[in-house]
Amino acid sequence: MRFTFYGHATFSIEVSGKTFLFDPFFTGNPLIKNIEIDKIKADYIFITHGHGDHTGDVVALAKSTGAVCVAPAEIAGWLSKNGVEKVHGLNHGGPVSFDFGKVRAVNAIHSSSFYDGTYAGNPVGYVFTTSGGNFYIAGDTALTMDMQLIPLWAKLDFSVMPIGGNYTMDVADAIHAADFVKCPTVVGVHYNTWPPIAIDTEKATAAFKASGKKLLLPAPGTTIEL
């Protein structure tokens, strides 16, 4: 599996012959330099919640890539109203089958609204089970006991978790979350974009190592193998 980080909470994962793009926020993202948005490719775009730093470029990229957009029901409806043709709305519940495997929308403790403040449904995370590997995308969330359910559904190869604090889990909470989901390999996102979520990355990496886990922090614009 190939993971490409675009800064903040925007990234793509290539697995099972498909490219998944998550929470596209390129325009106005201070961590992204020299990224040509019109060259971004995606077969699927997954949205965790409605905030602008997770949906800023989703309409434009959905149209330019022709990707299927998967999102909570209210966001799916908003996408359709904005001219996105390939939309799959879902909500918390059983797994949904796609051509690459299955995706389950799971609980995320956060808020969700559009630019104008209107309701954008429940925030979610996603659990993927595919022939190429399994992974958990936490989305923007606080630490929650619900994470302990995830090992019932999948043996994870890696997880993607927010670590910046203030709006989401911090590093210490993400370490507990890794225990809950029984996955020692974590890719950190949602940190160092703005002062409220600034962290010391060396201390964060050391804290994970001290707990017997691995925290991966790829630089924006880089790709790693998982």
N, C-alpha and C positions, 0 to 999 in steps of 0.2 A: 504494500500500500504506500502511496506517495501523498505526502501532506505538504501543501504550499500555503504559507502564511502571508497575508496581505496587510497585517497590522490590525490593532484593536481586536475585534471578534470576527473578522472576515478571513476566510480560508477556504481552500478546496481540498478534497480528498479524491484520489483516483483509486478505484478498486473494481474488480470484476468487469473491467472494460468500460466503466462509466466514470464520469467526472461529476462530483457533487460540489456545488458552491454554496457556502453558508453565509447568511446575513450580510449581503453585499453592501458595503459602505466604503466607497472609494472617494467620491466627491466630498471634499471638506475633511477627509481623514488626515490628520497631521503626520501620521506615521508612514504614509505611503508616498514614495518618491518615484517618479519616472515610470509609473504603471500606465500602460495604454489600455484603457478600459475596453476599447473596441476590439481588442485582441483576446479578451478573456473568453474562455470556452467553458461550457457547462451542458451536461445532459439533464441535470436536475438542479434546482435551486431550492434550498430548504431555509425557511424563516422560523425563528424561535419566538419572536414577539414583534410588536409594532413600532417600537422606538426608532427614531430617525437614524441612530447610529447602527441600526441593524437592517433597515429597509431603504436607506437613502437612494440606492441605485438599482433596486430590484426590478422596477417596471422597465427601465431602459435595457437592462441586461436580459430580462426575460424575452423582450422583443428581439434583441439583436442575436441572442444565442438560440432561440427557439426552445429553450429548456422547459421542462415541466416544473411548475412552481408548487411546492408542497408547503402548506402553512396551516395554522389554526383556522377554523372555519370563517371567523370574521375577517381575517386578513385575506383569505382566499376570495371572499366576496368583494373586498376592496380591490384586489388585483383584477378581478374580472371587470369591475366597473371602470378600471383604468386601462382597459384594452388588452389585458394579457389573456391569451386564448387557451393556453395549456395550464390548467390549475387543478390541483387536487387538495381539497379541504379535508382536514381531519381534526380529531380532538383526543383527549385522554381516553385510553381504552385498549382494546386488543390490537394485535399487530396487523399492519396493512401490507398486502403483497404487491410488489413491483417486479419489473423484469430482471432486477438484479438480486432480489432477496426480499427481506421484510423489514419494516420500520414500525416501531412502536413509539407513540407520543407519550411522554412521561411528565410527571409533575416538575414544575420549576417555581420557586418562591420568588416572585418579582412582581412588577406591574407591566401593563401593556396598553399603549395608546398611540394614536397616529399624531402627525405633526400638529394638527389643530386641536389636540386634546381629546378627540372622540375615542370611544372604547374600541379596543382592538382584540378583544377576546382574552382567553387565558394564555399566559406564557407557557411554553413547553420546552422540554429537552427531547432528545431522540435516542433510541437504542436501535442500532443497525445490526442485522444478522445477514451476512452474505457468504457466498462461496469463497470469497477472497479474504474474509476476516470479519470480526465483530468489533464494534466500537460504540462508545457512548458520548453524545454531545450534550453537555449539561445545559447549555444556554446561559442566560443571565439568571443566577439563582443564589439564594442563601443555602447554607447547609440544611438538609432536611432528612429526617428519618426515612422518608420514602425511598431514598437512594438504596436502602438495604434490600429492596425488592428486586433490583436490577440483576443480581446474580441468579435469580430464579429464571430469568429469561435468556441470559446470554453469558458465556464465558468470554470476557472482553480481552482484546489484544491491546487496546489503549483507550484512554478517555481524554476528552478535551474539556477543560474546566476554567472558569474565570478565577483569577487570583488577586485582583487589584483591590478588593475591599471597597468600603464606602457604599457602593450600590449592589455588591455581590459578595460572595465568599472572599475571604482573604487567604493567604498562604496556609495558615494554621488550619482553617476550616477545610481547605481543599485536601490537606493531608488526611483529615478524618473522612472526607468524602471518598478518597481513594480506598480507604479501609472498607467503607460501607459497600462500595461496588466491587470490591475484591480485584482491583486492577492497580498494580504498582507503577505503571507507566502513564504519566499524565503530560499532556501538552497544555501549557498555560496560555490563556488569552485574557483579554479585557484588563490590561494593565499598562501603565506608562503612557497612555494616550493624552491624559490631562492631569494636572496636579492632584486632584482628589483620589486618583487611582495609581499614583506613583508608588513604586516599590523598589527595594534594593534587590536586584536580581541575583547577586552572588549569595546573599543571605537566604533568599528563597530556595535556590538550588541546594544549598548546604542543608537547609532544614528538611527538605525531601530526602536527601541522601542519609541524613542522620536517622530518619524513620524507616530506612530500608527501601526507599522508593526512588524513582527517577523523574525529575521534572525537566521537560524539554522546552526550550525557549528559542525557537528559530527566529532569526532576524527577518523583518518584513521583506517580502520579495524573494525569500529563499525556500527551497524544497528539501524535505528530508524523507528518508525511507523509514517506514514503521512496520 
